[in-house]
Amino acid sequence: PLALQLCPLSPYLEQALGQRVAICRWFELDGAGQAAWLAAHAGDVRAVLTGGHIGCPADLMQALPALGLIAINGVGFDKVDLKLAAARGVLVGNTPDVLTDDVADLAVGLVIGLLRDLAGADAYVRAGHWGHRDWPLARKVSGRRFGIVGLGRIGAAIARRLEPFGPVSYCGTAPKDVAWAYHPDAATLAAHCDVLVVACAANAATQGLINADVLAALGPQGYLVNVARGSVVDEAALAQALAAGHIAGAALDVFADEPNVPDSLLACDNTFFTPHIASATVETRLAMADLVLANLDAFLAGRDLPARVV
Ligand code: 8YV
């Protein structure tokens, strides 16, 4: 069977995929090359292999009449049109659970990195400043109030990790059976916490959810951390809030138009940025790869996917 690979994958995964399907490395073709390839092979493609941050463009899905599976190497499926996939009878598989610990660990790392300015401290030592200049005091993490936007698998794992540091509350579509306090919306949550951690799914309802009003409610002593998707945060409003001191700082692992980080955000120094690495550990990428392979194997054998979104 023929599969389209939309982004680079780990050598382990690429090798194992190559033993199962014939692969077209779509991301290495330019526009003309893609058009020519489709004209010759579109009807033979059974599977699309992609990343959570890439998904599958709707027009590509439409151009592949024999498509049966979109296998995402990631938990997020915001870049796949699920309605279209369902209407077309295309299965969509992802890699939930296996990356929850890593994403939650990184969220805690971003909280501490931001409030204690770990990036600045590292740069300070490397520049030989130690002993020459005073290190500006940072802000204490323990005792802060933490607000989690979206208490799904990842949000709950972040909440469990942050609980020893200080009180945790959350917002989401509905209250859950947990001891943490629930707030009905992001602005109310922001008004009741010092560090707002975004962990919700990206969809039409959460697009631009963290807007100027939410940031204003977070306030000049408040911090924003995002390990979800860039689209959940209004980046222009965030850059403005950071520059004007309407919030104290922001740590972001995800951006709306990756790999482009807006200059307006890069210009702010009360920030801590990472390049979408929340699931990027040896152990987790191996487990994600095995789940992609399990989804593909199930599809090829005509069985239900172990991790099926649609
Ligand atoms: C990865 C992700 O960066 O799981 C997701 O949704 O965004 C990340 O784990 C990406 O999907 C790797 O392909």
Boltz pocket constraint, residues with backbone or C-beta under 6 A from the ligand:
constraints:
  - pocket:
      binder: B
      contacts: [[A, 8], [A, 50], [A, 51], [A, 52], [A, 53], [A, 73], [A, 74], [A, 75], [A, 76], [A, 77], [A, 95], [A, 99], [A, 228], [A, 276], [A, 277], [A, 278], [A, 279]]
      max_distance: 6.0
